[in-house]
Amino acid sequence: MTLLETERLLINMITQDDASFLYALMNDKDWILNIGDRGIRTIEDAEDFIKTRFFKSYKENGFGFYSMVIKDTLEMIGIVGLVNREGLEHIDIGYGILPEFRGQGFAYEATKAVYDYSQDTLKLKKIVAIVNPDNIRSIKLLQKLGLNFEKMVRLPDEDNDIKLFS
């Protein structure tokens, strides 16, 4: 089901059919470096992750992660969404995109649409984002969204501090 539409993208609810894509995305070396290893080793692991994380968030929060799909080709290229993350006071916006689609403005286009949705439809008062301090591209995207560095934080069960933008 399409939630949002931008000039070039459809932002859709994640389904079980997205498991093979999610497996590929979450095993990308940059995903693991910048976001973390989520232990997705098989398609079945990805299916379970969708059920226990994405579907659970839709049900409990009314939002979650969504697929980024190019309108013209219907190719899934990434995920974008909102997370009620343990250790953060406010809702977190995030994204992940396959390497071959980076640097083309898709991540900004999708995060801007979800950010606007969080404000206009969900009426969330404050959105934050977390980012690895070395991830310069994501930091620039967050700044373009209008978010500013607030402080360094450490999430539960993590070993390193990350930047919090709000």
N, C-alpha and C positions, 0 to 999 in steps of 0.2 A: 504494500500500500504506500502510495506516495504521500509524504507529509508536507514537503516543501518543493518548490521548483525555482531554479535560478535561470539565468540566461543559457547556461550550458549544461546544468546538472539537474537530476532528480535526486531528492533526498528521501530515501525510502526506509520504512521499518525493516529491521533485520529479520530474516526468516531462516528456518533450518536449511533451506536450499543454499544459503550463503556460507555454509560450513567450509567448503573447500577453499573459497576465497579467504576466509578468515584464517584458515590454517596457513596459507601462503603469506598473508600480511604479517601475522604474528610471529612468523619465523624469519622474516626479513632481518638482516643484520642490524640495520638502523633502528628498527622497531625495538629489538632486544637491547641495543645500546642506549637509546633515548627514552624508551617507555618501560621496558623491562621484560624479562622472560616470564611468560604466563603459563609455561608448562604445556603448551599445545604441541603434542608430538604426533598426533594422528587426527584424521578427519573426525573420528568419534570424540576425541578430546574437544575439538572445535564445536561439535554439536552440543556437547554437555555444557561448554562455556556459554553458548548462546542461550540455552535453557536456564542455567543457574545464575547468569549475570544479566544478560540483555533482556530476556523476557521478564525476569524478576523485577528489574528496574522499571520497565514499562508498567507492570502491574502495581508496584508499590509507590512509584514516584510520578507516574504519568509522563515520563520522558526517559531517554536513555541514549544509546548509540544507534546511529542510522547509517545506511549504506550511501555512498556517493556513486552515482551512476551517470555516465555521459549520455545525454539525451539522444544524440545522433546515432550512437552505436549500441546503446544499452549495456555498455561494458562497465562493470563494477571496478572502481579504481581506489577506493578507500572507505574509511568510516569517519564519522563526525558525530559529536553529540554532547550530552550533558550528563554529569555523574554526581550523585550524592555520595561523595567519597569520605570514608572514615578518616578522621584526622583533620578535615577541613570544615570550617564554620559555614561556608557558603558553597553553592553549586559550582562545579568545575566544568569548564568547556574544554574539549580536547578533540584531537583528530589523529589519524594515521593514513598515509597514502603510499601506494606502491612507488618504487624509485623511478620508474619510467614516466610517471605523471607529475613528478615534482618540478617546480620551477615554471609552471604554466599558469599559475593563478587559481588552480582548482581548489587547493586547500583554503585559501583566503575566501574564495567565493562561497564555499560550503560553510565555513565557520562564521562568516558574516551573516548568512541566512539563518543559521541556528542561533546565533547571538541575538539577532533581531526577533526571532521567534520567542526566545526566552524572555525578552522584555515586553514585546507587544501582545503575545498570546498567553504565555504562562505567568506574566506579571512578576517575574523574579526581580527582586530589588537590587541584588548584587551578584555578579558573576565573577568567578576567579579562574585562574589557569595556573597550572604548575608546569615547569619546564626544567629540563636538565640544563645547568649553567653553560654547558658547552654547545648547546643546540642553537646556534646563532640564527638560523633560518626561522625556527619557530618563535624565537624571541622577537624577531622583526615582524612576523605575522601578528603576534599578540599586540605589539605596539601599533601596528596599522589598524587593528580592531579598536584601538583606543584604551587598551589596558596598560597599566604602568607597574613597574617593579615595586613591590611593597616590602618584602622581606624574604629571608631564607627560612625554609621550614624542613622538617623531617617527618615524613609520614610514618604511621605505625608499621612495624616489621620491615622498615627500609634501613639501609646502612649509610646512605649519603643524603646530604642536604640538597634541596632543590629550590629553584626560584619560584616565588609566588607572585603572580601578577593580579591586579584587580582594577 
